[in-house]
Amino acid sequence: MNRITVDTITHIPSQYPNEFMKFIEEHKLKPPKLDTGNGKALALMLDNPSYYWTREDTDKIVNKFNIPTRDSIQLFNKHEQWGIQTSNERGKNYILVPYTLSNKHKMRKNFVFDGTDEQKNIEIDKIKSTIKADYIDVPNNEWQLGHKNPNSTDNAMSNLVLQPPIQAKYRDKYTFIDTLTKIPTPKTFREMNEAKQLPYTTEDLMNLKDYLNSLTL
């Protein structure tokens, strides 16, 4: 797999490859239309199956062909959402060949709630009620200021976060990205993994392991 050379690209394909069309018809997929930014990016990726794209390349190609976008890389790295598997290599974007269904498509296909519509709505209302009570209706004077990272003593604003009281029970076990979004601390991650509570697949863990091993600390 080689890096694409944008300077050699003279046009954007006006149609998808025949083999790709057979694949999407077989699996009843709905790829982006060719006149959209995502469709043009997909056509370019499919037309160059032996090459990968970096952010620098995607910036260059959208400028070359005046493709409107606020973030060029988004046109190239979101195709798993509608069904086709793309590269898991960090910083390298390409479509896997032979074509393969993405996990997200497999999860969504024929997905239904295990219950009646009434039961589903009851569960949704329970969740909404909990969110309202724990976050929306909490008076401002009861919100608290805490560290995003419980293992840090940094009191800079960048490491502080405002939270309703319900979040206090998570503070020693999670690192907060913002008020609502949190990830396990390394200790909690280990405990959850040992207790078989992590939702990650073996492939996810291998990718995480490879990335952590690549860091220069």
C-alpha positions in Angstrom: 0.0 0.0 0.0 1.6 3.3 -1.2 0.7 6.9 -0.4 -1.4 8.6 -3.1 0.2 11.2 -5.3 -2.4 13.9 -5.7 -0.5 15.6 -8.5 -1.1 12.6 -10.8 -4.9 12.7 -10.4 -6.5 14.6 -13.3 -10.2 13.9 -12.7 -12.8 12.6 -10.3 -14.5 9.4 -11.6 -18.1 9.9 -12.8 -19.2 6.5 -11.7 -18.3 3.8 -9.2 -16.4 0.6 -10.3 -18.6 -2.3 -11.5 -17.3 -4.7 -8.8 -18.2 -2.1 -6.2 -21.7 -1.7 -7.7 -22.2 -5.4 -7.5 -21.1 -5.5 -3.9 -23.5 -2.7 -2.8 -26.4 -4.2 -4.7 -25.8 -7.6 -3.2 -25.8 -6.2 0.4 -28.4 -3.5 -0.2 -26.1 -0.7 0.8 -26.7 3.0 0.1 -23.3 4.7 -0.6 -23.2 8.5 -0.9 -24.2 10.1 -4.2 -21.4 10.9 -6.6 -22.3 14.5 -6.7 -21.6 14.9 -3.0 -18.2 15.5 -1.3 -18.4 12.1 0.3 -19.3 10.5 -3.0 -16.4 12.2 -4.8 -14.0 11.1 -2.0 -15.3 7.5 -2.2 -14.9 7.5 -6.0 -11.3 8.6 -5.7 -10.5 6.0 -3.1 -12.2 3.2 -5.1 -10.4 4.4 -8.3 -7.0 4.1 -6.4 -7.3 0.8 -4.5 -3.5 0.4 -4.0 -3.1 3.8 -2.3 -3.9 5.3 1.0 -4.8 9.0 1.8 -3.4 11.2 4.6 -4.9 14.4 5.9 -2.4 16.3 3.8 -3.6 14.5 0.7 -7.3 15.0 1.4 -6.7 18.7 2.0 -4.8 18.9 -1.3 -7.5 17.0 -3.4 -10.4 19.1 -2.1 -8.6 22.3 -3.0 -7.6 20.9 -6.4 -11.2 20.1 -7.4 -12.9 22.8 -5.3 -14.9 20.3 -3.2 -16.8 22.1 -0.5 -16.0 20.9 3.1 -15.1 22.2 6.5 -12.9 19.2 7.2 -11.5 17.2 4.2 -10.6 14.1 6.2 -14.2 13.6 7.1 -15.0 12.9 3.5 -12.6 10.0 3.4 -12.8 8.3 6.8 -16.6 8.0 7.5 -17.6 5.3 5.0 -17.9 2.6 7.6 -21.0 4.4 8.8 -23.0 3.4 5.7 -21.5 -0.1 5.4 -18.1 -0.6 3.9 -15.0 -1.5 5.8 -12.1 1.0 5.7 -8.6 0.9 7.0 -7.9 0.8 10.7 -4.4 2.1 10.2 -3.9 5.4 12.0 -3.5 8.3 9.5 -4.0 6.0 6.5 -7.4 6.1 4.8 -8.4 3.5 2.1 -11.1 1.0 1.3 -10.3 -2.6 2.0 -10.1 -4.9 -1.0 -11.8 -7.3 -1.4 -14.8 -5.2 -0.3 -16.0 -6.1 3.2 -19.1 -5.1 5.3 -18.3 -2.9 8.2 -19.1 -3.9 11.8 -21.4 -0.8 12.1 -23.5 -2.0 9.2 -23.7 -5.5 10.6 -24.8 -4.2 14.0 -27.5 -2.0 12.4 -28.9 -4.5 10.0 -32.2 -5.9 11.2 -31.6 -4.3 14.6 -34.9 -4.1 16.6 -35.8 -3.4 20.2 -36.6 -6.6 22.0 -40.1 -5.5 23.0 -43.2 -3.7 21.9 -43.3 0.0 20.8 -45.0 0.7 24.1 -42.2 -1.0 26.1 -39.6 0.9 24.1 -41.2 4.2 24.7 -41.5 3.4 28.5 -37.7 2.7 28.6 -37.0 5.9 26.6 -39.1 8.0 29.0 -37.3 6.5 32.0 -33.9 7.5 30.5 -35.2 11.0 29.7 -36.6 11.4 33.2 -33.3 10.3 34.8 -31.3 12.8 32.6 -33.8 15.6 33.5 -33.6 14.9 37.2 -29.8 14.4 37.4 -28.7 17.1 35.0 -31.4 19.5 33.8 -33.3 20.3 37.0 -30.3 20.6 39.3 -30.0 24.2 40.5 -26.9 26.0 39.3 -25.7 26.6 42.9 -25.5 22.9 43.4 -23.1 22.2 40.5 -19.6 21.5 41.5 -16.1 22.2 40.1 -13.8 19.2 39.8 -10.7 17.9 38.1 -11.1 16.4 34.7 -8.3 14.0 35.6 -8.5 12.7 39.2 -4.8 11.7 39.0 -3.7 15.3 38.4 -3.2 18.2 40.8 -3.3 20.8 38.0 -5.8 23.5 38.9 -5.6 25.3 35.6 -9.0 25.9 34.0 -8.2 23.5 31.2 -8.2 20.7 33.8 -11.3 21.7 35.6 -14.9 20.9 34.7 -18.3 21.9 36.1 -20.6 19.0 37.0 -23.9 18.3 38.7 -23.6 16.3 42.0 -24.4 13.0 40.3 -21.0 13.0 38.6 -19.2 12.9 42.0 -19.4 9.1 42.2 -17.4 8.8 39.0 -14.7 11.3 39.7 -12.1 8.9 41.2 -12.6 6.3 38.5 -13.0 8.3 35.3 -11.2 11.1 33.4 -13.7 13.7 32.1 -13.4 15.1 28.6 -16.3 17.5 29.3 -19.2 17.6 31.7 -20.9 14.6 30.2 -18.2 12.6 28.4 -15.9 10.4 30.4 -13.4 7.6 29.9 -12.0 5.1 32.5 -8.7 6.0 34.2 -6.0 3.4 33.5 -6.7 1.7 36.9 -10.4 1.5 36.2 -9.8 0.3 32.6 -7.7 -2.5 34.0 -10.4 -3.4 36.6 -13.1 -3.4 34.0 -11.1 -5.5 31.6 -10.4 -8.1 34.3 -14.1 -8.1 35.2 -15.1 -8.6 31.5 -17.0 -5.3 31.6 -15.3 -3.6 28.7 -17.3 -3.4 25.4 -14.2 -3.6 23.3 -13.5 -6.4 20.8 -10.1 -8.2 20.8 -9.3 -6.2 17.6 -10.1 -3.0 19.5 -7.7 -3.9 22.3 -5.0 -4.9 19.8 -5.3 -1.5 18.0 -5.2 0.3 21.3 -2.1 -1.8 22.4 -0.3 -1.0 19.1 -1.0 2.7 19.4 0.1 2.9 23.0 3.3 1.0 22.1 4.0 3.6 19.4 3.9 6.5 21.8 7.2 8.2 22.7 6.9 9.3 26.3 
